[in-house]
Amino acid sequence: MDLAVALVLCLCSLLLLSFWKQSSGRGKLPPGPTPLPILGNILQLDVEDISKSLTNLSKVYGPVFTLYFGMKPMVVLHGYEAVKEALTDLGEEFSGRGHLPVSEKVRKGHGVIFSNGKRWKETRRFSLMTLRNLGMGKRSIEDRVQEEARCLVEELRKTNGLPCDPTFILGCAPCNVICSIIFQNRFEYKDQIFLGIMKIFNENVRILSSPWLQEKDNQELVYTAENLANTILDLFVAGTETTSTTLRYGLLLLLKHPEVIAKVQEEIDRVIGRHRIPCMQDRSHMPYTDAVIHEIQRYADLLPTSLPHAVTRDIKFRNYLIPKGTDILTSLTSVLRDDKEFPNPGVFDPGHFLDESGNFRRSDYFMAFSTGKRVCVGEGLARMELFLFLTTILQKFTLKSVVDPKDLDTTSVVNGLISVPPFYQLCFIPV
């Protein structure tokens, strides 16, 4: 009996100590819901829809508030002004990488996505320099994307207009572009080595969907085999999964809105024709198509909360003092679906990126690639791929849904950090 009482007292003491540590550390942090001992605020969040939970909490605590994941505080930034002020205006101070799913166990702080400090800065600089040396931003890269677009069309022709799930084929195309840049060689879609690479990427995406863990990064060595290997892996994963998922979501949205397909194909016929392969120079003459692609990315909201950031030093932010190393969660959903910038943000409408004269309208709220120091390294390549792949597909095929378009569900399925479209099939009918 005495042992049981002692154990209960010890447990209560630990709980009280945990609560005291959380409460004492909150004095200089932004306000937020009261955390439970040890568990923090995890039970107060809808893990199936984190973005909705953050929006609801922002209505109570404002655009900057604190949540506890376990015993660790995380400052949430909600809305364009807060996100811009932190990631753009104070980019250096908010450029750290926060704690990520199993990242330390698998990557050990290596690579360009998951690293911090000197290692991250040197690795990012090296990655950008190397990609430029390999042709990034030059005509040679566009040639490779165009070649892959031709191969993608041929693979789609092999479906013979029958219903198919486009996931695998749409994953192969951007992956092959990265292969052509890194290895100076592309693969046939059935090549066993290529299939092995795709399997590795799918496994990494699965890992990224796991629960969050603490992260440690004390090593400062940069040019090691392990770091370089992880950097290449980062380029493949980021350059393959995000683009292929956006393409897959885009085709689903187009199926849902056949009137949009008709307008895009009319613009393709007028600017490009049916025989010349699309090129990037065409984009400036195709405002509607450009608006459609931006709207696909806005609506898809691929990374609703982006990847966690961290502050690199003690920083005073909006009269709060955020200690060095504190994780920062940015709600990109709150920016991409701001109802003042994008009327009826829950509706797919290319008009969100068109002015009254039908010209393409740029928006500072378009943060599909995030913003600031940690903005996506491959943004330029991704934009090129989305334009060339989608226009080439719509130049050669009419998309046909296997169900009534009105019955198609375009509601995203949140898989860990990534928002993906629901499963669907379609037919690629040659024109």
C-alpha positions as CSV (number, residue, x, y, z in Angstrom):
1,M,0.0,0.0,0.0
2,D,2.9,2.4,0.9
3,L,4.6,1.6,-2.4
4,A,1.4,2.4,-4.3
5,V,0.9,5.7,-2.5
6,A,4.6,6.6,-3.2
7,L,4.2,5.8,-6.9
8,V,1.0,8.0,-7.1
9,L,2.8,10.8,-5.3
10,C,5.7,10.6,-7.6
11,L,3.5,10.6,-10.6
12,C,1.5,13.6,-9.4
13,S,4.8,15.4,-8.6
14,L,6.0,14.8,-12.2
15,L,2.7,16.0,-13.6
16,L,2.9,19.2,-11.5
17,L,6.5,19.7,-12.4
18,S,5.6,19.3,-16.1
19,F,2.8,21.8,-15.8
20,W,4.9,24.2,-13.9
21,K,7.7,24.1,-16.6
22,Q,5.1,24.7,-19.3
23,S,3.4,27.5,-17.4
24,S,6.6,29.3,-16.4
25,G,7.9,29.3,-19.9
26,R,4.7,30.8,-21.3
27,G,5.2,34.2,-19.7
28,K,7.1,35.8,-22.7
29,L,5.5,33.6,-25.4
30,P,2.3,34.5,-27.3
31,P,-1.0,33.4,-25.6
32,G,-2.6,30.1,-26.3
33,P,-4.8,27.4,-24.9
34,T,-3.8,26.0,-21.6
35,P,-1.8,22.8,-22.2
36,L,-2.3,19.5,-20.3
37,P,0.7,18.2,-18.4
38,I,3.0,16.1,-20.6
39,L,0.4,15.9,-23.4
40,G,0.3,19.6,-24.1
41,N,-2.5,20.7,-26.5
42,I,-2.5,17.7,-28.7
43,L,-6.0,16.6,-27.6
44,Q,-7.4,20.0,-28.4
45,L,-6.4,19.6,-32.1
46,D,-8.2,17.8,-34.9
47,V,-5.3,15.7,-36.3
48,E,-7.5,15.1,-39.4
49,D,-7.7,18.8,-40.1
50,I,-4.9,20.7,-38.4
51,S,-5.5,23.8,-40.5
52,K,-9.1,24.1,-39.4
53,S,-8.0,23.8,-35.8
54,L,-5.5,26.5,-36.2
55,T,-8.1,28.8,-37.8
56,N,-10.5,28.3,-34.9
57,L,-7.7,29.0,-32.4
58,S,-6.6,32.1,-34.2
59,K,-10.2,33.5,-33.8
60,V,-9.6,33.2,-30.0
61,Y,-6.0,34.0,-29.6
62,G,-5.1,36.1,-32.6
63,P,-2.7,35.6,-35.5
64,V,0.2,34.7,-33.3
65,F,-0.3,32.1,-30.6
66,T,1.4,29.2,-28.8
67,L,0.6,25.5,-28.8
68,Y,2.4,22.7,-26.9
69,F,3.2,19.5,-28.6
70,G,4.0,17.4,-25.6
71,M,6.1,19.6,-23.3
72,K,7.6,21.6,-26.2
73,P,6.1,25.0,-27.2
74,M,5.5,25.9,-30.8
75,V,4.5,29.4,-32.0
76,V,1.9,29.5,-34.7
77,L,1.7,32.2,-37.4
78,H,-1.7,32.6,-38.9
79,G,-2.6,34.9,-41.8
80,Y,-0.6,36.8,-44.5
81,E,0.7,39.6,-42.3
82,A,2.1,37.4,-39.6
83,V,3.7,35.0,-42.0
84,K,5.2,37.7,-44.2
85,E,6.5,39.7,-41.2
86,A,8.3,36.6,-39.8
87,L,9.5,34.7,-42.9
88,T,10.2,37.6,-45.2
89,D,10.9,40.7,-43.1
90,L,12.7,38.7,-40.4
91,G,13.8,36.0,-42.7
92,E,17.2,35.3,-41.1
93,E,15.8,35.1,-37.6
94,F,13.1,32.6,-38.7
95,S,15.2,30.5,-41.0
96,G,15.9,27.6,-38.7
97,R,14.3,24.2,-39.3
98,G,12.0,23.0,-36.6
99,H,11.4,19.5,-35.4
100,L,10.2,17.1,-38.2
101,P,8.7,13.6,-38.4
102,V,11.4,11.0,-37.7
103,S,13.9,13.4,-39.5
104,E,16.6,13.0,-36.9
105,K,16.3,9.2,-36.8
106,V,16.4,8.9,-40.6
107,R,18.4,11.9,-41.9
108,K,20.4,12.9,-38.7
109,G,20.2,16.6,-39.7
110,H,21.7,16.0,-43.1
111,G,20.5,17.3,-46.5
112,V,19.1,20.7,-47.6
113,I,15.6,20.3,-46.2
114,F,16.2,19.0,-42.7
115,S,19.5,20.7,-41.8
116,N,20.2,23.8,-39.7
117,G,22.9,26.4,-39.1
118,K,26.1,26.4,-41.0
119,R,25.4,23.0,-42.5
120,W,22.1,24.2,-44.0
121,K,23.5,27.5,-45.4
122,E,26.5,25.8,-47.0
123,T,24.4,22.9,-48.3
124,R,21.7,25.2,-49.8
125,R,24.4,27.4,-51.4
126,F,26.1,24.3,-52.8
127,S,22.8,22.9,-54.1
128,L,21.8,26.1,-55.9
129,M,25.3,26.5,-57.4
130,T,25.4,22.9,-58.6
131,L,21.9,23.0,-60.1
132,R,22.8,26.1,-62.0
133,N,25.9,24.5,-63.3
134,L,23.9,21.5,-64.4
135,G,21.6,23.8,-66.4
136,M,18.9,25.0,-64.0
137,G,17.3,28.2,-65.4
138,K,18.8,27.6,-68.8
139,R,17.4,26.4,-72.1
140,S,18.9,23.0,-71.6
141,I,16.6,22.3,-68.7
142,E,13.6,23.3,-70.6
143,D,14.7,20.9,-73.4
144,R,14.8,18.1,-70.9
145,V,11.3,18.9,-69.5
146,Q,9.9,19.1,-73.1
147,E,11.5,15.7,-73.9
148,E,9.9,14.2,-70.8
149,A,6.6,15.8,-71.7
150,R,6.8,14.0,-75.0
151,C,7.6,10.7,-73.2
152,L,4.7,11.3,-70.8
153,V,2.3,11.7,-73.7
154,E,3.4,8.5,-75.2
155,E,2.9,6.6,-71.9
156,L,-0.6,8.1,-71.7
157,R,-1.4,7.0,-75.2
158,K,-0.7,3.4,-74.1
159,T,-3.7,3.6,-71.9
160,N,-5.8,3.4,-75.1
161,G,-8.4,5.8,-73.7
162,L,-9.3,3.3,-71.0
163,P,-9.9,4.3,-67.3
164,C,-6.7,4.6,-65.4
165,D,-5.2,5.9,-62.1
166,P,-2.6,8.5,-63.2
167,T,-0.6,8.4,-60.0
168,F,2.3,6.3,-61.1
169,I,2.8,7.9,-64.6
170,L,2.5,11.4,-63.2
171,G,5.1,10.5,-60.6
172,C,7.5,9.2,-63.2
173,A,7.7,12.3,-65.3
174,P,9.1,14.8,-62.7
175,C,11.3,12.1,-61.2
176,N,12.8,11.5,-64.6
177,V,13.5,15.3,-65.0
178,I,15.6,15.2,-61.8
179,C,17.3,12.1,-63.1
180,S,18.2,13.9,-66.3
181,I,19.7,16.7,-64.2
182,I,21.6,14.7,-61.6
183,F,22.6,11.7,-63.7
184,Q,22.4,13.3,-67.1
185,N,20.2,10.4,-68.1
186,R,16.5,9.6,-68.1
187,F,14.9,6.1,-67.6
188,E,12.1,4.2,-69.2
189,Y,9.1,4.1,-66.9
190,K,9.4,0.3,-66.5
191,D,13.2,0.2,-65.9
192,Q,13.9,-1.7,-62.7
193,I,16.5,0.8,-61.4
194,F,14.0,3.6,-62.0
195,L,11.3,1.6,-60.2
196,G,13.7,1.1,-57.3
197,I,14.3,4.8,-57.1
198,M,10.5,5.5,-57.1
199,K,10.1,3.0,-54.3
200,I,12.7,4.8,-52.1
201,F,10.9,8.1,-52.7
202,N,7.5,6.6,-51.7
203,E,9.0,5.3,-48.5
204,N,10.5,8.7,-47.7
205,V,7.0,10.3,-48.2
206,R,5.6,7.6,-45.8
207,I,8.2,8.5,-43.2
208,L,7.3,12.2,-43.6
209,S,3.8,11.3,-42.6
210,S,4.9,9.9,-39.2
211,P,4.4,11.7,-35.9
212,W,6.8,14.5,-34.9
213,L,9.9,13.8,-32.8
214,Q,12.6,15.9,-31.1
215,E,15.5,16.8,-33.2
216,K,19.2,17.2,-32.4
217,D,21.8,18.7,-34.7
218,N,25.2,19.3,-33.2
219,Q,27.4,18.3,-36.1
220,E,28.7,21.1,-38.4
221,L,30.5,19.0,-41.0
222,V,29.0,19.9,-44.4
223,Y,30.8,18.1,-47.3
224,T,30.4,14.6,-46.2
225,A,29.2,11.6,-48.2
226,E,26.2,11.2,-45.9
227,N,25.2,14.9,-46.2
228,L,25.7,15.0,-50.0
229,A,23.7,11.7,-50.4
230,N,20.9,13.1,-48.3
231,T,20.9,16.4,-50.3
232,I,20.5,14.5,-53.6
233,L,17.7,12.5,-51.9
234,D,16.0,15.8,-50.9
235,L,16.1,17.0,-54.4
236,F,14.5,13.9,-55.7
237,V,11.8,13.7,-53.1
238,A,10.9,17.4,-53.1
239,G,11.2,17.6,-56.9
240,T,9.1,14.5,-57.5
241,E,6.4,14.1,-55.0
242,T,5.2,17.8,-54.8
243,T,5.0,18.2,-58.6
244,S,3.4,14.9,-59.3
245,T,0.8,15.4,-56.5
246,T,0.0,18.9,-57.9
247,L,-0.4,17.4,-61.4
248,R,-2.7,14.7,-60.1
249,Y,-4.7,17.3,-58.2
250,G,-4.8,19.5,-61.2
251,L,-6.2,16.8,-63.5
252,L,-8.9,16.1,-60.9
253,L,-9.9,19.7,-60.7
254,L,-10.0,20.0,-64.5
255,L,-12.3,16.9,-64.7
256,K,-14.6,18.6,-62.2
257,H,-14.7,21.7,-64.3
258,P,-14.8,20.8,-68.0
259,E,-15.5,24.4,-68.9
260,V,-12.0,25.2,-67.7
261,I,-10.5,22.5,-69.9
262,A,-12.3,24.0,-72.9
263,K,-10.9,27.5,-72.2
264,V,-7.4,26.2,-71.7
265,Q,-7.5,24.1,-74.9
266,E,-8.9,27.1,-76.8
267,E,-5.9,29.1,-75.6
268,I,-3.5,26.3,-76.6
269,D,-5.0,26.1,-80.1
270,R,-4.7,29.9,-80.5
271,V,-1.2,30.3,-79.1
272,I,0.6,27.0,-79.7
273,G,-1.5,24.9,-82.1
274,R,-1.8,21.1,-82.1
275,H,1.6,20.2,-83.5
276,R,4.4,22.4,-81.9
277,I,5.4,21.3,-78.4
278,P,4.7,24.0,-75.8
279,C,7.6,26.1,-74.5
280,M,8.0,28.5,-71.6
281,Q,7.8,31.6,-73.9
282,D,4.2,30.6,-74.5
283,R,3.2,31.2,-70.9
284,S,3.3,35.0,-71.2
285,H,0.8,34.8,-74.0
286,M,-1.5,32.4,-72.1
287,P,-2.9,34.3,-69.1
288,Y,-5.8,32.0,-68.6
289,T,-3.7,28.8,-68.5
290,D,-1.2,30.5,-66.2
291,A,-4.1,31.5,-63.9
292,V,-5.4,27.9,-63.9
293,I,-2.1,26.5,-62.8
294,H,-1.8,29.0,-60.0
295,E,-5.3,28.3,-58.9
296,I,-4.6,24.6,-58.9
297,Q,-1.7,25.2,-56.5
298,R,-3.7,27.6,-54.4
299,Y,-6.7,25.2,-54.1
300,A,-4.5,22.1,-53.6
301,D,-2.8,23.7,-50.6
302,L,-0.1,21.0,-50.8
303,L,1.7,21.8,-47.5
304,P,-1.0,23.3,-45.3
305,T,1.4,24.2,-42.5
306,S,4.6,24.1,-44.5
307,L,7.6,22.5,-42.8
308,P,8.2,23.7,-39.3
309,H,10.7,26.6,-38.9
310,A,12.6,27.6,-35.8
311,V,14.0,30.9,-34.6
312,T,17.8,31.2,-34.8
313,R,18.1,33.6,-31.8
314,D,16.1,35.1,-29.1
315,I,13.7,37.4,-31.0
316,K,11.2,40.0,-30.0
317,F,8.2,39.6,-32.3
318,R,5.0,41.6,-31.8
319,N,5.8,42.4,-28.2
320,Y,6.5,38.7,-27.4
321,L,9.9,37.2,-26.7
322,I,10.5,34.0,-28.6
323,P,13.5,32.1,-27.3
324,K,16.1,30.7,-29.6
325,G,15.3,27.3,-31.0
326,T,11.5,27.7,-30.5
327,D,9.6,25.9,-33.3
328,I,7.5,28.0,-35.6
329,L,4.4,26.7,-37.4
330,T,3.3,28.7,-40.4
331,S,-0.3,28.3,-41.7
332,L,0.1,28.6,-45.5
333,T,-3.6,27.6,-45.7
334,S,-4.5,30.9,-44.0
335,V,-2.6,32.8,-46.7
336,L,-3.7,30.8,-49.7
337,R,-7.3,30.9,-48.6
338,D,-7.6,34.4,-47.4
339,D,-11.1,35.5,-48.3
340,K,-10.1,39.1,-48.8
341,E,-7.5,38.3,-51.4
342,F,-9.4,35.4,-52.9
343,P,-13.2,35.8,-52.7
344,N,-14.9,32.4,-52.1
345,P,-11.5,30.8,-51.4
346,G,-13.0,27.3,-51.0
347,V,-14.1,27.4,-54.7
348,F,-11.8,26.5,-57.6
349,D,-11.9,29.6,-59.7
350,P,-9.0,30.7,-62.1
351,G,-10.5,34.2,-61.9
352,H,-8.7,34.5,-58.6
353,F,-5.6,35.2,-60.7
354,L,-7.1,37.3,-63.5
355,D,-7.9,41.0,-63.6
356,E,-11.0,42.5,-65.2
357,S,-9.4,42.5,-68.6
358,G,-8.5,38.9,-68.5
359,N,-4.8,39.5,-67.8
360,F,-2.9,37.4,-65.4
361,R,-2.9,39.0,-61.9
362,R,0.0,38.3,-59.6
363,S,-0.6,38.0,-55.8
364,D,1.7,38.3,-52.9
365,Y,-0.5,35.8,-51.1
366,F,0.5,33.1,-53.5
367,M,2.9,31.2,-51.1
368,A,2.5,27.7,-52.6
369,F,6.3,27.4,-52.4
370,S,6.5,29.0,-49.0
371,T,8.5,32.3,-48.7
372,G,11.6,33.7,-47.1
373,K,15.0,32.0,-46.6
374,R,13.5,28.5,-46.7
375,V,11.5,29.0,-49.9
376,C,11.6,25.9,-52.1
377,V,14.9,25.4,-53.9
378,G,13.3,24.0,-57.0
379,E,10.5,26.5,-57.4
380,G,11.7,27.5,-60.9
381,L,11.8,23.9,-62.1
382,A,8.5,23.1,-60.6
383,R,6.8,26.0,-62.3
384,M,8.3,25.0,-65.6
385,E,7.2,21.4,-65.2
386,L,3.6,22.2,-64.2
387,F,3.2,24.5,-67.2
388,L,4.9,22.2,-69.8
389,F,3.4,19.0,-68.6
390,L,-0.2,20.3,-68.2
391,T,-0.3,22.1,-71.5
392,T,1.3,19.2,-73.4
393,I,-1.3,16.8,-71.9
394,L,-4.2,19.1,-72.8
395,Q,-2.8,19.7,-76.2
396,K,-2.9,16.0,-77.0
397,F,-5.8,14.7,-75.0
398,T,-9.3,15.3,-73.9
399,L,-9.9,14.3,-70.3
400,K,-12.9,12.2,-69.6
401,S,-14.2,11.3,-66.1
402,V,-15.5,7.8,-65.4
403,V,-18.3,9.3,-63.3
404,D,-20.4,12.4,-63.7
405,P,-18.1,15.4,-63.0
406,K,-20.7,16.7,-60.5
407,D,-20.1,13.6,-58.4
408,L,-16.3,14.0,-58.2
409,D,-15.0,14.8,-54.8
410,T,-12.1,17.3,-54.8
411,T,-11.7,17.5,-51.0
412,S,-8.1,16.9,-50.1
413,V,-6.9,14.1,-47.9
414,V,-4.3,15.2,-45.3
415,N,-1.5,12.6,-45.1
416,G,0.8,13.9,-42.4
417,L,2.3,17.1,-43.6
418,I,1.1,16.7,-47.2
419,S,-2.4,17.3,-48.6
420,V,-3.2,14.9,-51.4
421,P,-6.3,14.5,-53.7
422,P,-8.7,11.6,-53.2
423,F,-8.3,8.6,-55.5
424,Y,-9.9,8.8,-58.9
425,Q,-9.7,7.4,-62.4
426,L,-9.9,9.1,-65.8
427,C,-9.6,8.5,-69.5
428,F,-7.1,10.2,-71.8
429,I,-8.8,10.5,-75.1
430,P,-6.4,11.5,-78.0
431,V,-7.6,14.6,-79.9
